Amino acid sequence: MRRSDLAHELGMTPSGVTRALVPLERVGLVSREPDPRDARVEPTVFTPAGERRLAEATRR
């Protein structure tokens, strides 16, 4: 998801989302992936470790 779209969904500013995602990138839970259609955009995606952590956090 693009950071600007994520910011809109969360009701945050794009810079606020970036500041929140930096620690998650550092520990390997999310990463930036190049967009083959638009070199200016780097969508944020969950890494496999991030997907596992999300699944654990959302289990009922």
HUZI-V135056 format. One record per backbone hydrogen bond with DSSP energy under -0.5 kcal/mol. CO is the residue of the C=O (numbers start at 1). NH is the residue of the N-H. Records with the same first field share a line. If there is no record, write none. Layout:
CO: NH  NH
This chain:
1: 44
2: 6
3: 7
4: 8
5: 9
6: 10
7: 11  12
8: 11
13: 17
14: 18
15: 19
16: 20
17: 21
18: 22
19: 23
20: 24
21: 25
22: 26
23: 27
24: 29  30
25: 28
29: 47
31: 45
33: 43
34: 36
35: 38
38: 41
41: 35
43: 33
45: 31
47: 51
48: 52
49: 53
50: 54
51: 55
52: 56
53: 57
54: 58
55: 59
56: 59
